Amino acid sequence: MLKRILSRQETLVGVTLLALCLTIGFINPVFWTPGNWFDLARSATVTGIFAIGVLVVLISGGIDVSFTAIAVFAMYTTTVIMNNIGFGGGMFAFFLMSAGIGVVLGLINAFFIARFRLPTLIVTLGTQSLFRGFLLFVIGSKIIRDLPPGMAEYSGAFLFTVTDSRGITVGLHSAVLFLVGVAILAQIILRYTMLGRSIYALGGSREAAERAGFNIAHTQVFIYAFVGLLAGLAGMIYGGLNRQANAQDIVGQELDVIAATVLGGASITGGRGSVIGTLLGVTLVTVLSNSLILMGIPSIWQRVVIGAIIIIGTAVPAIRALRAGRRANVEIEPVLAEQRS
Amino acid sequence: MTGRASLPAPQHLMADAFLTLNHISKSFAGVQALDDVSLVVKPGEAHCLVGENGSGKSTLIKIIAGVVTPDSGDIVINGRSFQRLYPMDAIREGIQVIYQDFSLFPNLTVAENIALNYQLSRNVRVVRWGQVHQIAQTALDKIGVRLPLDVEVESISVADKQLVAICRALVQNARLIIMDEATTALTEKEIRALFRVIRNVQQEGVAVLFVSHKLNEVLEIADKVMIIRNGRVVVDTDVASLDRSKLTYYMTGRQIEEADYDYRPTNEQPLLEVRHLSSRGNFEDISFALRPGEILGITGLLGSGRTELALSLFGVLPVDSGEILIDGQPAHVRDIQSAIHHGIGYVPEDRLTEGLFLDQSISRNIVIRTIDTLTRPGGLLSISQVNRQVRYWVEQLSIKTHDPELPAKSLSGGNQQRVVLAKWLASKPRILILNGPTVGVDVGSKMELHEIIKNLAREGIGILVISDDIPELLHLCNRILLMRRGRVAGVFDRPEITEAELTARLTEATSMARPAG
């Protein structure tokens, strides 16, 4: 049992994360200040919500690269609409509308994937361009800084604030609650519902899932609608935290999010992955990129370091799996008990 | 434990038929797949369905499972007559098919694999893991098997995967389990264990419809045997009235007299000589010589090192010590390229994943090894040479296809194996290693493959046959090397050992063979 826990990718990432925190904290004690951690939480929120969506898709054996386009589309379009109707209400309505738009766009993905059985990468590559092109051409491409009041105030919605010894007031932003909520929701769905298990089953063997009687199309509709929902939500949080709606933003981050998810143990070939692993993967990548600045490493090198970590992090389990496979050739032993008498 | 333990059927099992098929006929695009087939299966009965590829076996299974609808005839299950049987009806009535690939989820645990389909069919929406474990454990107890519940199915052996599939069927209240070619990937010992499980299941009143090519298994496990040929029932009878030669005759429709390989010893220099070859953890101190025209059998249980030895001779697995001599000269077989350079050909155990490009055409598969010789001056490929070579081998090995441009997966097992052979023979090897040459091949094809192998040896090729099919080894080989725990446990010249003796020696190792070191 202990061996199994130790050999998990989640453990590996967790230990690496801990070691990284200790090292950075040793080099630059600012790392352990609440301000830095609130900053980290803020940075990890949007990536984390995206990553949970990516996790669900990866487990099912698919891949989605359109979620960033969905996010920016939903966020920007919501802002434009709210501005036009002069909406004066709170942020909740923005989240609702943005997530709704996200679900609709996700359903477009699901339609092509479930109805025509097209490869998920091809479909989402196509819709990524489609959503983004439509947004820039039809809805608008200018950066909107004159936000509706509800959205403009959101960046100040802290859960609580603390004032440190130097008299600087820092706060933990409430957006992190969304990440916590999404993570718990995803965990419950994946682990304790038949729907969640059908996602694992689909990723393990599509044929076996069909033979068992799973409705693959339903499962896929859920998956891509869910990703759309999370993308719409995360896009709106992103816009709110940055106090602007930029139609050129977000798209381009999708591979980083996928990489963080894979680093957290999700299998790119489907069937494997966990919420906790994904959160650890996202945290590791976030801590790393935030802290490289604290450690005084030039920002040009950041991408090199992150790339290297991702390659090493995913190569280690792959090599281990290869070794285990080679050993299995000679260690096969049936666990048959003798016949009951 | 080779004798069939006959079960005195309990009184309540003598009851009415569980499944009755009356005069079933089915044709596909004008081809009569099944013609007036009737079948009765009683509770607790082991019924074997035997037939060559294309005989209509799989169509019959699909009809019973409700996947295919017959053109005429009716199906009665549990006294209920079905005009149109849907897959869900079949499942609800307790019919479970275990397909050759098991349809398991490699990424899920043993427990979940056993319980998942059941929970799905019961419309369970919330998964309670305690319940999952309980369902799985109950099923495992029922067949008297111990398996770790929390291990992913991916990491367990083929034999254990099969047990998981059986448990999954039982959980769904199976009354009839159909097993399609259940033993193809199993070793002798695992087959014994499977048969014990099947008898346990029978005791519970569950009927088993067992589809197999392997005649000795059929004779061992079946209560009743139905043989179909070209869509018609040839015979449907108690197993007691059959023996191997009758079975073969009914299956193929011809009386096949197989003559054992007539090897005449020579004093020619060995083609291949192996001296004290060792590979740590795989095999140790192996020595033998292979002369031109010899067919040397290598047998042993799974894990005895037989496949590893073959892989070392083909340069896949590195050796730690010992010598390989080819034509009396020390040869360094470091990798596959150098093995090929020395004239060694290897037909792998699993032709589907290692031997063939299934989606590529038959002709491309045949010429792949020799494509660089079929060129015109200037290095361009000569289509006419390619076609000539393909035609030659299709004819030589009588590969049954009407168009060599069809994908290799369109062929039956026996014909696929011929394509793998043709690929190697085209490169004119002098030493041929055949690993399980007739696994999953039907009786008629098997005999034809045996003829091909014998003819190759007569032409002076040295052949190594790795197999745990004892009758096959005794028929083909002039010498048989028995391996156990990575070592040579005995060498037998063919006329001096009987089938019973060799089987006994093979299964002697009571614990699973495991290489020392």
Interface residues (C-beta under 8 A of the other chain):
Chain A: R191 Y192 T193 M194 L195 G196 R197 S198 Y200 A201 G203 G204 S205 E207 A208 A209 R211 A212 G213 F214 S267 G270 G271 R272 A324 A328 N329 V330 E331 I332 E333 P334 V335 L336 A337 E338 Q339 R340
Chain B: M88 I91 Y99 D101 S103 L104 F105 P106 N107 L108 E112 L116 N117 Q119 L120 S121 V124 R125 V126 V127 G144 V145 R146 L147 P148 S155 S157 A159 D160 L163 K189 E190 A193 R196 N200 G281 N282 L302 G303 E308 M512 R514 P515
